Amino acid sequence: MKIELYYFEGCPSYLKAIENVREALRLEGRLEDVALISVESDADAQAKRFIGSPTIRINSVDVEGPEAEEKGYGFGCRIYANNGSSAGWPSVEKVRKALSQ
Protein backbone atom coordinates (compact mmCIF):
# COMPACT_ATOMS: atom_id res chain seq x y z
CA MET A 1 0.00 0.00 0.00
CA LYS A 2 1.35 3.40 -1.00
CA ILE A 3 0.44 6.34 1.26
CA GLU A 4 1.44 9.88 0.26
CA LEU A 5 0.87 13.13 2.13
CA TYR A 6 1.36 16.27 0.05
CA TYR A 7 1.87 19.57 1.87
CA PHE A 8 3.57 22.93 1.64
CA GLU A 9 6.03 24.31 4.16
CA GLY A 10 4.25 26.65 6.55
CA CYS A 11 0.93 24.79 6.38
CA PRO A 12 -0.37 24.62 9.95
CA SER A 13 -2.51 21.54 9.26
CA TYR A 14 -0.19 18.95 7.78
CA LEU A 15 1.37 17.89 11.11
CA LYS A 16 -2.07 16.98 12.52
CA ALA A 17 -2.82 15.16 9.26
CA ILE A 18 0.35 13.08 9.63
CA GLU A 19 -0.64 12.29 13.22
CA ASN A 20 -4.13 11.17 12.14
CA VAL A 21 -2.81 9.02 9.29
CA ARG A 22 -0.34 7.30 11.61
CA GLU A 23 -3.07 6.74 14.22
CA ALA A 24 -5.39 5.27 11.58
CA LEU A 25 -2.60 2.94 10.43
CA ARG A 26 -1.94 1.89 14.03
CA LEU A 27 -5.63 1.17 14.67
CA GLU A 28 -5.79 -0.88 11.46
CA GLY A 29 -2.67 -2.84 12.46
CA ARG A 30 -0.76 -1.61 9.41
CA LEU A 31 2.93 -0.74 9.28
CA GLU A 32 3.09 1.27 6.05
CA ASP A 33 5.28 4.34 5.86
CA VAL A 34 3.83 7.71 4.93
CA ALA A 35 5.72 9.48 2.13
CA LEU A 36 5.85 13.24 2.76
CA ILE A 37 5.89 15.19 -0.50
CA SER A 38 6.51 18.91 -0.47
CA VAL A 39 4.71 21.13 -2.98
CA GLU A 40 6.63 24.29 -3.83
CA SER A 41 4.48 26.41 -6.16
CA ASP A 42 1.22 26.62 -8.09
CA ALA A 43 2.90 24.97 -11.09
CA ASP A 44 4.13 22.18 -8.81
CA ALA A 45 0.59 21.88 -7.39
CA GLN A 46 -0.82 21.36 -10.89
CA ALA A 47 1.85 18.80 -11.78
CA LYS A 48 1.30 16.84 -8.55
CA ARG A 49 -2.54 17.06 -8.65
CA PHE A 50 -2.43 18.93 -5.34
CA ILE A 51 -5.94 19.73 -4.08
CA GLY A 52 -4.53 21.71 -1.16
CA SER A 53 -2.46 21.19 1.96
CA PRO A 54 -2.64 18.53 3.17
CA THR A 55 -3.63 16.16 0.37
CA ILE A 56 -3.48 12.48 1.28
CA ARG A 57 -3.53 9.69 -1.28
CA ILE A 58 -3.74 5.98 -0.65
CA ASN A 59 -2.67 3.97 -3.69
CA SER A 60 -2.98 7.18 -5.75
CA VAL A 61 -6.61 7.82 -4.68
CA ASP A 62 -7.48 10.86 -2.56
CA VAL A 63 -8.61 10.06 0.99
CA GLU A 64 -11.99 11.68 0.13
CA GLY A 65 -12.32 9.54 -2.99
CA PRO A 66 -11.59 10.17 -6.67
CA GLU A 67 -14.35 12.81 -6.88
CA ALA A 68 -12.28 15.09 -4.61
CA GLU A 69 -10.14 15.95 -7.62
CA GLU A 70 -13.14 17.68 -9.19
CA LYS A 71 -12.36 20.59 -6.81
CA GLY A 72 -9.32 21.33 -8.96
CA TYR A 73 -5.70 21.83 -8.05
CA GLY A 74 -3.96 24.76 -6.46
CA PHE A 75 -1.34 25.95 -4.04
CA GLY A 76 -3.27 26.65 -0.85
CA CYS A 77 -4.88 25.18 2.24
CA ARG A 78 -7.48 22.45 2.21
CA ILE A 79 -10.57 21.99 4.37
CA TYR A 80 -12.06 18.59 5.20
CA ALA A 81 -15.60 17.84 6.37
CA ASN A 82 -15.34 16.01 9.68
CA ASN A 83 -18.52 14.72 11.31
CA GLY A 84 -20.64 17.81 10.70
CA SER A 85 -17.84 20.33 11.17
CA SER A 86 -14.71 21.20 9.24
CA ALA A 87 -10.99 21.02 9.87
CA GLY A 88 -7.73 21.43 7.99
CA TRP A 89 -7.08 17.68 8.15
CA PRO A 90 -9.10 14.48 7.73
CA SER A 91 -10.34 12.67 10.82
CA VAL A 92 -8.81 9.36 11.88
CA GLU A 93 -12.13 7.74 10.94
CA LYS A 94 -12.02 9.19 7.41
CA VAL A 95 -8.48 7.89 6.93
CA ARG A 96 -9.44 4.46 8.30
CA LYS A 97 -12.34 4.30 5.85
CA ALA A 98 -10.02 5.18 2.96
CA LEU A 99 -7.53 2.53 4.09
CA SER A 100 -10.22 -0.12 3.94
CA GLN A 101 -11.29 0.73 0.37
Backbone bond lengths (Angstrom), bond angles and torsions (degrees), N, CA, C in turn:
res aa  C-N    CA-C-N  psi(-1)  N-CA   C-N-CA  omega(-1)  CA-C   N-CA-C  phi
1 M - - - 1.454 - - 1.529 108.05 -
2 K 1.311 115.45 132.92 1.464 121.84 -179.37 1.534 108.92 -106.82
3 I 1.332 116.45 121.15 1.459 121.41 -179.86 1.519 108.16 -120.40
4 E 1.346 115.71 123.41 1.463 121.95 -178.49 1.526 109.44 -123.83
5 L 1.312 115.75 136.83 1.459 121.47 174.78 1.527 107.48 -121.83
6 Y 1.325 115.19 114.11 1.462 122.82 179.89 1.527 108.32 -95.95
7 Y 1.317 116.40 137.96 1.463 121.26 -177.07 1.519 109.50 -154.48
8 F 1.327 116.36 169.80 1.459 119.16 168.25 1.522 108.34 -122.26
9 E 1.316 115.01 147.84 1.459 121.56 179.64 1.520 108.82 -59.10
10 G 1.313 116.85 134.07 1.460 120.66 -178.30 1.513 113.17 96.69
11 C 1.324 117.80 -9.38 1.474 121.14 176.52 1.522 108.28 -70.07
12 P 1.333 117.59 123.35 1.464 119.04 -178.68 1.524 113.63 -76.04
13 S 1.320 118.55 -11.17 1.467 121.49 -172.18 1.519 115.03 -98.35
14 Y 1.323 118.32 -19.29 1.460 117.55 -170.53 1.526 113.27 -69.43
15 L 1.332 118.73 -27.93 1.466 120.09 179.20 1.528 111.10 -66.85
16 K 1.333 117.76 -40.15 1.463 121.54 176.04 1.526 109.82 -67.05
17 A 1.321 117.50 -35.91 1.463 121.21 177.49 1.530 110.56 -63.14
18 I 1.328 116.90 -43.55 1.470 120.49 177.39 1.526 109.56 -60.10
19 E 1.318 115.91 -45.76 1.466 121.30 179.51 1.537 110.78 -57.77
20 N 1.335 117.03 -45.54 1.465 120.57 -179.17 1.523 112.10 -67.35
21 V 1.323 117.56 -38.40 1.471 120.44 177.93 1.524 109.56 -64.27
22 R 1.318 117.24 -45.27 1.469 120.14 -179.87 1.530 111.38 -64.96
23 E 1.329 117.37 -37.53 1.467 120.61 177.07 1.528 110.64 -66.21
24 A 1.319 117.40 -41.76 1.468 120.77 177.59 1.528 110.39 -62.07
25 L 1.318 116.97 -42.92 1.468 120.68 177.75 1.528 110.41 -61.80
26 R 1.322 117.06 -42.87 1.463 121.32 179.72 1.533 110.51 -61.50
27 L 1.339 115.92 -46.69 1.466 120.20 -179.28 1.528 112.51 -64.32
28 E 1.322 116.14 -29.26 1.468 121.17 178.80 1.529 112.06 -87.04
29 G 1.334 116.60 -2.84 1.461 120.25 -179.79 1.512 113.60 70.61
30 R 1.326 116.16 30.50 1.467 121.56 -177.24 1.518 109.52 -107.54
31 L 1.323 116.10 149.45 1.460 121.51 -176.44 1.522 113.49 -114.31
32 E 1.320 117.86 12.04 1.464 120.49 -176.60 1.527 112.01 -60.33
33 D 1.317 114.50 147.62 1.460 121.32 173.11 1.525 109.00 -82.50
34 V 1.310 115.33 156.70 1.459 121.80 175.67 1.528 107.07 -109.34
35 A 1.333 116.51 118.06 1.466 121.02 178.00 1.528 108.34 -81.27
36 L 1.320 117.02 123.50 1.461 122.02 177.02 1.515 108.49 -94.80
37 I 1.331 116.29 123.62 1.465 121.37 -175.61 1.517 108.54 -123.53
38 S 1.315 115.23 116.49 1.455 121.33 -179.05 1.531 110.38 -80.75
39 V 1.317 115.39 138.72 1.464 122.19 175.43 1.519 106.36 -111.11
40 E 1.321 117.09 129.66 1.461 121.50 -168.80 1.528 115.88 -105.06
41 S 1.329 117.91 -19.63 1.468 119.87 -173.89 1.527 109.48 -162.00
42 D 1.324 116.13 174.23 1.464 119.49 176.59 1.527 110.79 -63.84
43 A 1.326 117.24 -40.01 1.470 119.75 178.24 1.525 110.57 -62.90
44 D 1.323 116.52 -40.76 1.461 121.63 177.08 1.533 109.68 -64.34
45 A 1.333 117.38 -38.96 1.463 122.17 178.01 1.531 110.75 -60.43
46 Q 1.312 116.80 -43.50 1.468 120.83 178.61 1.527 110.37 -64.07
47 A 1.320 116.57 -45.27 1.466 121.30 -177.75 1.530 111.91 -64.51
48 K 1.337 116.62 -34.40 1.469 121.22 -176.71 1.533 113.13 -96.24
49 R 1.349 117.04 6.09 1.468 121.90 -178.82 1.531 110.56 55.24
50 F 1.317 115.23 49.13 1.460 123.99 -174.38 1.525 109.69 -87.92
51 I 1.335 116.36 111.62 1.461 121.27 -178.36 1.518 110.77 -77.46
52 G 1.308 116.77 -25.01 1.455 123.76 -179.48 1.514 108.63 151.10
53 S 1.310 116.24 164.13 1.463 120.83 -175.75 1.521 110.95 -91.28
54 P 1.317 115.32 125.89 1.462 130.41 -3.65 1.533 112.06 -91.43
55 T 1.318 115.95 144.91 1.457 122.65 171.33 1.518 106.80 -110.30
56 I 1.312 116.67 128.92 1.464 121.72 -178.68 1.520 108.21 -119.21
57 R 1.328 115.16 128.98 1.465 120.78 176.87 1.519 109.76 -123.11
58 I 1.309 114.40 136.85 1.458 122.01 174.71 1.517 106.47 -116.20
59 N 1.336 115.46 117.25 1.471 121.35 -174.84 1.527 110.51 51.68
60 S 1.320 115.85 44.69 1.472 125.36 175.62 1.525 114.61 72.49
61 V 1.329 118.81 6.14 1.465 122.27 179.01 1.526 108.86 -109.77
62 D 1.325 116.45 131.38 1.459 121.14 179.83 1.523 110.48 -58.31
63 V 1.320 116.66 145.88 1.460 122.65 -178.57 1.540 111.65 -60.20
64 E 1.328 118.36 -23.23 1.468 122.03 175.95 1.527 112.06 -94.21
65 G 1.323 117.00 8.13 1.456 121.30 178.42 1.520 111.73 97.32
66 P 1.325 116.98 165.81 1.463 120.92 -176.89 1.531 113.26 -61.75
67 E 1.339 116.92 -28.19 1.470 120.11 -179.48 1.525 112.54 -66.81
68 A 1.316 118.54 -16.30 1.471 121.34 178.68 1.525 111.03 -61.09
69 E 1.320 116.58 -28.59 1.467 119.86 -178.56 1.520 112.44 -70.10
70 E 1.333 116.86 -13.44 1.466 119.78 176.85 1.530 111.57 -66.45
71 K 1.336 117.36 -17.35 1.470 121.91 177.33 1.525 111.40 -67.19
72 G 1.328 116.33 -20.36 1.456 121.20 -177.37 1.519 111.00 91.95
73 Y 1.315 114.59 174.51 1.456 121.34 -175.68 1.516 109.99 -114.38
74 G 1.325 115.35 149.39 1.451 118.96 178.08 1.511 111.34 -178.09
75 F 1.298 114.56 160.91 1.460 122.76 -178.27 1.526 108.24 -90.60
76 G 1.321 116.57 95.78 1.458 121.26 -178.75 1.507 110.63 -173.17
77 C 1.319 115.77 -170.75 1.462 121.79 -179.99 1.521 110.18 -85.41
78 R 1.305 114.90 160.09 1.460 121.44 -179.80 1.531 109.22 -124.07
79 I 1.313 115.61 145.42 1.460 121.95 177.24 1.534 108.31 -117.65
80 Y 1.315 115.53 135.33 1.461 122.53 177.76 1.517 109.77 -112.37
81 A 1.328 116.55 142.52 1.463 121.80 171.48 1.522 107.00 -79.68
82 N 1.324 116.02 126.95 1.465 121.06 -178.91 1.518 110.15 -132.56
83 N 1.325 116.55 99.00 1.462 121.75 174.61 1.528 113.17 50.99
84 G 1.305 117.05 52.54 1.455 121.42 176.47 1.512 115.31 85.50
85 S 1.312 118.23 -3.82 1.462 121.27 174.97 1.526 107.87 -127.73
86 S 1.304 116.90 -169.78 1.458 119.37 178.69 1.524 109.85 -134.00
87 A 1.331 114.10 155.25 1.459 121.26 179.78 1.519 108.10 -152.96
88 G 1.298 116.14 166.40 1.461 121.93 179.65 1.514 113.61 -84.23
89 W 1.323 117.31 11.38 1.463 122.48 -179.95 1.525 108.20 -151.25
90 P 1.329 116.99 156.27 1.466 119.07 177.52 1.526 110.17 -78.21
91 S 1.326 115.88 150.43 1.459 120.75 177.30 1.531 110.17 -69.61
92 V 1.321 115.64 161.14 1.464 120.72 174.78 1.526 109.45 -57.85
93 E 1.334 117.35 -39.89 1.456 121.27 -179.25 1.528 111.84 -63.27
94 K 1.338 116.23 -40.60 1.470 120.10 179.21 1.528 110.38 -64.03
95 V 1.327 116.24 -40.99 1.466 120.21 179.21 1.523 109.94 -67.41
96 R 1.329 117.29 -41.79 1.468 120.16 178.40 1.530 110.68 -60.52
97 K 1.326 116.95 -41.90 1.454 120.35 178.38 1.535 110.66 -61.65
98 A 1.329 116.80 -42.99 1.464 120.54 178.98 1.534 111.11 -65.45
99 L 1.314 117.41 -35.70 1.462 120.78 178.54 1.523 111.90 -64.69
100 S 1.320 116.18 -31.47 1.454 120.02 -177.20 1.525 113.64 -83.90
101 Q 1.311 118.34 -7.37 1.459 122.59 -177.43 1.515 111.61 -83.05
